[in-house]
Amino acid sequence: MFVAPGAPAVLGDGLGAARVDAPAVAAACVLAAVTGELTEAPAAALVSLADAVALSPGLALAARDRCPLIVLTEAHADAALLAPLVKARLALLPAPATTLARARALALADPRGPVHVACDGALSIPPATAEAAGPSAPTPEALEGFAAVLARAARPVLVTGLECGAGDAAWVRALAESLPAPVLATTKGRGVLPEPH
C-alpha cells in the first residue's frame, strides 16, 4: 500500500510492513500503478481527496497504460471528479471483503485500470478472496474472421502492443514464423518476442 502525505491517518493505521510512504499524491498512484503492471496484480494507493486534482496524473497513467490499481480514499464530496479516470467507484462498507475482492477483479478485468474505493472508518485489508478472470478465449467466428483477413493479406505484419502479455509470447512467435510475418513491437509490446527474432 503506497500511502501519500495527507492520507487519512485512520485509514493507514495498522498497515505495518505493507505501508510504503510516497512523497506525493501523484507519486503514490504512479508507484502503485507501476507495481501493479510489474506484478500483474493490483497494487493500492491510499490518498486523500482533499486535492482530487493531484490524483489525475497517476490515475491517467494507470488508465492509459492499463495498470491494475486500487485507489483508497476517505468518502468525500469530490469523489465524483474521479469518474472519468477510473473504471468503477465502490464504497468499502458495509462489506469490505466483498468490495475489495470486487475492486481487485475490476482492476484486473480487460482492459485493466484503476478502481476507486471510498472508505469510512478504520481500514483493515482482508486477503484477496477472488481471482480475476483472464482474457476470454476468442469465439470460433472471430478466429475464422481473423483467418480470412490473413488469407487475403499479401504481406501480413503483426503488431505486439498493450494487449500482449507474457503468456502470449509462444503463440505470437508460432504465428509469426508460420506465416511468415515480421513483428513490430510498440513500447508496451516489447518483450513478447526477443528483439533479435
N, C-alpha and C positions, 0 to 999 in steps of 0.2 A: 504494500500500500504506500503510494507516494503521497506525502502529506505536504500541502502548501502552507506558507505562512498565512495566518488569519483563519485557517480552517477551524471550525467549531471544536473546542477542546473536548467537549462531551462526546463527540463522535470519534475522536482519536484516542480516547482513554482505553487502555487495555490492549493496544495493538502489539506492544512488546517488540520482539525481533522482526515482526512483519512490517514495522514502520520505517520508512526512509524519508527523511526530511528533504524537501525540494526547495530551491532558492526562491521560486516564484510560482504563481498560479499556472501560468502557461507552461513553465518547466515541468511541473507535476504531471500535467496532461501529456506533454511530449514524452517524458520519461516512461510513463505508463503505456502510451501508445507503442513506442519502440519495443518495450519489454513484451507487450502482447504480440507484436509482429514476430519477434525473435523466438518466443516460446510457443507460439500458436495457441495461446490460452489468454483469456482476458486478464490484463493487469488492472489495478484500480488506482484512481486518483481521488484523494479526499481534499476537497477545496471548499471555499466559501463563495456564495453567490452575491456577497456584498459588492463585488466588482465583476459582474457577469461578462462584461466586455473582455476582460483579461483572459477568459476561458476560450475565446474564439480561435486564436491561433492553434492551440493544442487540439481542440475538437475538430477544426477544419483539417488539420494534418491527419488525424485518425480517420475522418470520413473520406478524405481524398485517397489516402493510401490503403484504406480498408483494413485498419488495425483494430483488433478486438480490444475494447476499452470500456471500463465501467467507471463512471464519474459519480462519486457520492458527495452530496451537499446537504446542508440543512434545508428544511422546507422554507421557501422564500417566494415572495410575490413576483420576483423577476425570473422565476424558473421557466416561464413561457418563452423567454428570449432564446433559450437553448433549442427550441423545437426544430429550427431549420438545420441544426448541426448534428442532431442525434437521431438514431433510429427509433428510439422509444423513450418515454418518460414514465417511470414507475414510482410508486410510493412504497417504502420499505415496510411500513406497518399496514395491516395487522399481522401479516405472515412473512417475517423476514427471510426464513429459509427458502420458502417458495419464491419470493420476489427475487432474491439473489440468484437462485437457480434459473429463473426465467430471464433475468438480465444477462447471465452468462450465455445461455442458449441464444438469445437475440444478438448479442455481440459477436458470436461465432457463426451465426447463420449467414449464408451468402446473400448479398455482399456484406462482409464483415464491417463492423463500425462501432462507434461509441453509443453507449446507452446511459441515460441519466437516472439515478436513483435518489429520490428525496427522502432524507432520514429525519426522524424525530426521536429524541431521547438518546440514550447510550447505544453505541454501535457494537454489536457482537457478531462477528463474521462466522457463520457455521461452515463446515466443509461443503464443498460443491456436491450437490445431490443429483445433478442432471448433466448428461453429456450432450453436447450439441451434435446434431446430425451432420454428417458430412455432405458434400455436394451430391445431389441426386443423380442417378445414372441417366444418361440420355435415353429418350424413347427410341424404339425401332424406327419410327418415322423420321426423327431427327437425324439418326445415323444414315438412313437411306438418302435423305436430302444432302447431307454432307458428302456422301459418296458420289452423288450425282454432280455436285459442284466440282469435286476433284477430277472426275472423269472428263469434264468439259474444259478443264484448265490446261492450257498449252504448257505453261511453265509455273507450276504452283510454288508458292512461297509460304512458309509457316512463320507466324509471329508469336513468340512467347512474351507474355505480359503479366499484368497484375493478377489475372485469374489463375496463373500457373503456380502450382505448389511443388514441394519436394516429391510428393507422390506421383507427379505427372511425368517425371524425367524418363522413366522406362518406356512408356507408350509414345511419348513425343519423339524420342530417339528412334524407336522402331518405325514409326510413321514416316519420319524424315528420310530414313535410309531405304524404306521400301518404295517410296515414290520415284525416284529420289528428289528431294527438295531442299533448298537452303533454308536455314532457320535464322531469322532476325530476332534479336532479343532487345526488348525495351529495358529501361533501367530497372524496373520492378520484376522483369522476367529473366534477369541474368542468373546464371547458376542452374537453370533447368537442364541445359546441356553444357558440357565442358566448352570453354572458349575456343580451344583449337579444333573442335569437332568439325 
